[in-house]
Amino acid sequence: MSLDLNLQSIILLLFFIAPGFVFTRTYTAYRPRYYREPTAFEQFVLAIVGSTIIHAAALTIFALVILIYWWFTNQLLYLNTTIDLTTPISSYNLPTLIGFVFAGILYLSVSLVLARRFASFLGRGAPADRPRWWTFLLGADPPEPFLLWHTILQIEALQMELIPPQLTLKMRSGEYFEGDLYRMRLVGDEENTVELALRNVRYSPTAPQEDGKPHNLKLLERQVVLLKSTDILWLTRNDIPR
């Protein structure tokens, strides 16, 4: 079966690269957004690598099925008895063409499902959650380039059992906040802008004095305070467990 070179190249490219893009989008969605977003080139390379692994896995499964069939039936299958690669596509009858289309769609669907499952397996768990066979074959996962915000306020706080971590913040405007870290997220990849959500907040419009805490701290009951890292002058974490 032969197709026009341009059409054939486009179809083969779509079949090859589509699982990689599904893998890339699913995998990056699971990753914490506390590091620089991969560039377009890095995402393209990740899609190529993901597609190669997924197609290799799918073809390996297909090969094992053929070997098992040959083992039990002792019958050999020949490609030229089913598909003549030298025959133009217009020479095939419609039922045969529909069969080819159905087989292609089935293979593409299987590869897309494998891409999503594989990306979910890699993205959902932390490096410490990898199964033993994974660590034995591939070794430990390399450390991810997390921002210092995430390392200090979440990873170290979790290791030291400071949950939730208590923070003290002074804003560039001179305002003063004390509270428990409720949530944190990255909102700007280029500027590394972080949003912090605080609960059980005590607030003062004036900065701390040298002789102690600012006077008349106001407790903001039943409120969640959102602060942006670009507005914070300095921030401290209380390392004394409660």
C-alpha positions in Angstrom: 0.0 0.0 0.0 1.4 3.4 -1.0 0.3 6.9 -0.2 1.3 10.3 -1.4 4.6 11.1 0.4 3.3 14.3 1.9 0.1 12.8 3.1 1.9 9.7 4.4 4.4 11.8 6.3 1.6 13.9 7.9 -0.3 10.8 9.0 2.8 9.1 10.4 3.8 12.2 12.2 0.4 12.6 13.8 0.4 8.9 14.8 3.9 9.2 16.3 3.7 12.6 18.1 0.0 12.6 19.3 0.7 10.3 22.4 3.7 12.4 23.2 1.7 15.6 23.5 -0.9 13.8 25.6 1.9 12.5 27.8 3.5 16.0 28.1 0.3 17.8 29.0 -0.8 15.2 31.5 2.6 14.9 33.2 3.2 18.7 33.5 -0.4 19.1 34.9 0.6 16.8 37.9 3.9 18.6 38.6 3.9 21.3 41.2 4.1 24.8 39.6 7.0 25.9 41.9 9.6 25.8 39.2 10.2 27.3 35.8 7.8 26.1 33.1 9.6 24.1 30.4 10.3 26.0 27.2 8.6 25.0 23.9 11.7 23.2 22.8 11.9 21.2 26.1 8.2 20.3 25.8 8.7 19.2 22.2 11.7 17.0 23.2 9.6 15.6 26.1 6.8 14.8 23.7 9.3 13.0 21.3 10.8 10.9 24.2 7.3 10.1 25.6 6.0 9.1 22.1 9.1 6.8 21.6 8.6 5.1 24.9 4.8 4.7 24.4 5.1 3.3 20.9 7.9 1.0 21.9 5.7 -0.4 24.7 2.7 -0.8 22.4 4.7 -2.5 19.7 6.4 -4.8 22.4 2.9 -5.9 23.6 1.9 -6.5 20.0 5.0 -8.6 19.3 4.4 -10.6 22.5 0.9 -11.4 21.3 2.3 -12.6 17.9 4.9 -14.7 19.6 2.3 -16.3 21.9 0.1 -17.0 18.9 3.0 -18.6 17.1 4.0 -20.6 20.2 0.5 -22.2 20.6 -0.4 -22.6 16.9 3.0 -23.1 15.4 1.8 -21.0 12.4 3.8 -18.2 10.9 2.2 -14.9 9.9 3.6 -13.1 6.8 3.0 -9.4 6.3 2.8 -9.7 2.5 -0.2 -12.0 2.7 -2.2 -9.3 4.3 -0.8 -6.0 3.0 1.0 -5.4 -0.2 3.2 -2.4 0.4 3.7 -1.8 -3.4 0.0 -1.6 -4.2 -1.5 1.9 -4.5 -4.2 2.7 -2.0 -6.8 3.2 -4.7 -6.5 -0.5 -5.7 -7.9 -1.7 -2.3 -11.6 -2.3 -2.0 -13.6 -0.3 0.5 -14.0 -3.0 3.2 -10.2 -3.5 3.3 -9.6 0.3 3.5 -12.1 0.6 6.3 -10.3 -2.3 8.1 -7.0 -0.4 7.8 -8.6 2.8 9.1 -10.2 0.9 12.0 -6.9 -0.7 12.9 -5.1 2.6 12.8 -7.7 4.3 15.0 -7.6 1.4 17.4 -3.8 1.6 17.6 -3.9 5.4 18.1 -6.5 5.0 20.8 -4.4 2.4 22.6 -1.3 4.6 22.4 -3.2 7.7 23.7 -4.6 5.7 26.7 -1.1 4.4 27.4 0.3 8.0 27.2 -2.2 9.2 29.7 -1.8 6.3 32.1 2.0 6.5 31.9 2.0 10.3 32.6 -0.4 9.9 35.5 1.9 7.2 37.0 4.9 9.4 36.8 3.2 12.7 37.8 0.9 11.6 40.6 3.4 10.1 42.9 6.5 11.7 44.5 9.9 10.4 43.7 9.9 8.5 47.0 6.7 6.7 46.0 8.3 4.9 43.0 8.0 1.1 43.1 11.1 -0.9 43.9 11.4 -2.3 40.3 11.4 1.3 39.0 14.2 2.4 41.3 16.1 -0.8 40.6 16.0 -0.3 36.8 16.3 3.5 36.5 17.7 4.6 39.8 16.5 7.4 42.0 14.7 10.4 40.3 16.8 13.5 40.1 15.8 16.4 42.3 13.4 18.9 40.8 14.3 22.6 40.7 11.8 23.8 43.2 11.7 27.4 44.2 13.1 28.4 47.7 9.5 29.4 48.7 8.3 25.9 48.2 11.3 24.3 49.9 11.3 26.4 53.0 7.5 26.9 53.5 6.3 23.4 52.5 8.9 20.7 52.1 11.0 21.6 55.2 7.9 22.4 57.2 6.5 19.0 56.4 9.7 17.3 57.4 9.9 19.2 60.7 6.2 18.5 61.4 5.4 22.3 61.3 1.9 21.8 59.9 0.6 24.4 59.3 3.8 26.6 59.3 3.5 29.8 61.2 4.7 32.8 59.2 5.5 36.4 60.1 5.5 38.9 57.2 6.3 42.6 56.7 4.9 44.2 53.6 6.6 46.9 51.6 3.8 49.2 52.6 4.8 48.7 56.3 1.9 46.4 57.2 2.5 43.4 59.5 1.0 40.0 59.4 1.2 36.8 61.5 -0.7 33.7 60.5 -0.7 30.0 59.4 0.1 29.1 55.8 -3.0 27.8 54.3 -2.1 27.5 50.6 0.6 28.7 48.2 0.9 28.7 44.4 3.0 30.1 41.7 1.3 32.7 39.5 4.2 33.9 37.3 6.8 31.6 35.9 9.2 34.4 34.7 9.0 36.5 37.8 8.5 33.6 40.2 5.6 35.4 41.7 4.0 33.5 44.6 0.6 33.9 46.2 0.3 33.0 49.8 -3.0 32.3 51.6 -3.0 32.8 55.4 -5.4 31.8 58.1 -5.7 32.7 61.8 -4.2 36.0 60.8 -3.2 38.8 63.2 -2.7 42.2 61.6 -1.2 45.6 62.3 -0.9 48.5 59.9 2.4 49.5 61.4 5.8 47.7 61.4 7.3 46.0 64.5 9.2 48.2 66.8 12.7 47.4 67.9 11.5 46.8 71.5 9.0 44.1 70.5 5.8 43.4 68.6 3.6 46.1 67.2 0.8 47.2 69.4 -2.8 46.4 69.0 -2.6 43.3 66.7 -6.0 42.7 65.3 -7.2 39.1 64.9 -8.9 38.6 61.5 -11.4 35.9 62.5 -12.8 33.6 59.9 -10.9 35.2 57.1 -8.3 34.0 54.6 -5.7 36.7 53.7 -4.1 36.5 50.2 -0.7 38.1 49.8 1.6 38.3 46.8 5.4 37.8 47.1 6.2 40.9 45.1 4.5 43.0 47.9 6.4 41.2 50.8 9.5 42.9 52.2 10.6 40.0 54.4 9.1 36.8 55.7 10.1 34.5 58.6 9.0 31.0 59.6 8.5 29.9 63.2 10.4 26.7 63.7 9.0 26.0 67.2 6.4 23.2 67.1 3.1 24.0 68.7 
